[in-house]
């Protein structure tokens, strides 16, 4: 049970109650003791008085016993009436007979056997027995019963008086104690107030006044010393915290500048701390909690084993290795693969058990990509250097080959001047070799122009069947020499493109010569021309040595060529395919190479955009006069620079041109207006060019309009998609103005005269 004094809130109240309780207990004890003592004293006095009177009565009652005089006996007992507290009195003969009684209504109190004369206590008083005898002997006894109620009352009154006096003394003592208690409580109160002030304000400069050199004074002095010690510690702690904050700020700035994330693994609690920067390295949202399972599950499957082994080695109490590992992560939320460089050290307790591992992590995805790009660049440089050396060696070889017959022919001319036929033959040898050398020099010049972007394209309407046959005329002698079987597949109808006939023939001839060079004697070479609605493809396929997967991606690079074989009598400089690729690209077309592998032959397919020419003989394209009939043209492209430059060129050509940078604006312009021609970018921000075309087609005013698709993609499937959508032409960016001019010139239908 809790002591009620503990409920008191102040030390003064407790001291007052303690004084009152102690004083009260003292008063009660003293009063009780005084009452009992007074009661016993009064009882003894009463008993002595009764005994004296009883002795007198007993002496005078002997005559009454001697003569059996009851009246005398009663008169004798009347002398006892003055006894205080007398209840009954009896004169009893020696045989037990009652001679006289003071209160005859009652019965005498029974006496114990073998009783003796004297006094003994009974409940509520006492009994006094006095023998009655004379010289003749014992006559009987005088038995007196006395009640002590009055004695008790008198004793109680005395005790109450004592208690009252003691209570007054107690109150006086409490008053004195209250006046003197500050000597004890004030130092303690001052300590309490100082402690509360320190608690509430944190001001450890507070001090408690020391007034006495006693236990409380020494306690106050010790309290002040403790505050001074804490104040010094607090100052040191604040200084350390300030330095820690500065270091933390510097560390945060450094880690942020270096894109470094800190991590902490508590192996005892099995918890993991990752800041948002590290979570981002694992593709995890910043607000999401993480565990060690997120770490292991986020590792790339190929790196999980090595990272786990490195972490275990760092946490091993024996090895205590430095945790230093680069690994890949697979983003939990985004699935992105990232590279992370992590370093850390383990923390061990006194028993050698690893309790924590802390360290840093850096996202090195960009660095890894740069390193990979650098390695690839170095490899390309080494490959380019190797190809340069091969090119120079091959160039020397190719130049020596025609020089040898030229030297021989010139020597023969000195000795065969009298034989016109042999002179003519030697002259023809010199002419062929000079033309071959001129061709080599022309190719070198073309490559130089290509690398500098200076190659010229003289555009005109060109019929591709004519290009194929002209190229065959150039390549057939080499094929005939090597005994190749040639297959030609061209359509019966004309196939027209806007291009440079000479450059196109040069491109196809290069493909044919390349096939002949890399096809063993007796092999097969096939050329086919396949027209489509908006394009045409010229493919050259051979049964030659083929290409491996490593060569295919680089086959159109400068100075790249296949391995020389013993039966390959014709050499090469490795510039033909690069030149073809450049020329086809300048014509707005594409070229792709394919091969099933070494010994499986190769196939080269060049695709060019086709046109529908006017009736008549192909002729070079004239520039449009500024005063000719204008076309109303709507250009739609989200590339503002590309759109504006095209608008300016079309405007210079005399056309009424409008521009929109997204599909919604284009639809708004087309509402209520009629355009002859729509040039639509396929990749718009709000819809595709195909979707825009389908909405424009809902307006019957566009039934006779010409739709041109402008895109950066020129593969066959891309052209097929735009053709299926309803476009008339598919142009690959950057748009060639001369090609666009041909399309506009050949566009049938009446032009809308601009106002």
Secondary structure by P-SEA (a helix, b strand, c coil): ccccccccccaaaaaaaaaaaaaaaaaaaaaaaaaaaaaaaaaaaaaaaaaaaaaaaaaaaaaaaaaccaaaaaaaaccccccccccbbbbbcccccccccccccccccccccccccbbbbccccbbbbbbbbccccccbbbbbbbbaaaaaaaaaaaaaaaaaaaaaaaaaaaaaaaaacccccaaaaaaaaaaaaaaacccccbbbbbccccaaaaaaaaaaaaaaaaaaaaaaaaaaaaaaaaaaaaaaaaaaaabbbbbbbcccccbbbbcaaaaaaacccccccccaaaaaaaccccaaaaaaaaaaaaaccccccccccccccccccccbbbbbbbbbbbbbccccccccccbbbbcaaaaaaaaaaaaaaaaaaaaaaaaaaaaaaaaaaaaaaaaaaaaaaaaaaacccccaaaaaaaaaaaaaaaaaaaaaaaaaaaaaaaaacccccccccccaaaaaaaaaaacaaaaaaaccbbbbbbbcbbbbbbccaaaaaaaaaaaaaaaaaaccccbbbbbbbbbcccbbbbbbbccccccccccccccccccccccccccccccccccaaaaaaaaaaaacbbbbbbbccccccbbbbbbbbbbbcccccccccccccccccccbbbbbccaaaaaaaaaaaaaaaccbbbbbccaaaaaaaaccccccccccccccccccaaaaaaaaacccccccbbbbbbcccccaaaaaaaaaacccccccccccaaaaaaaaaaccccccccc
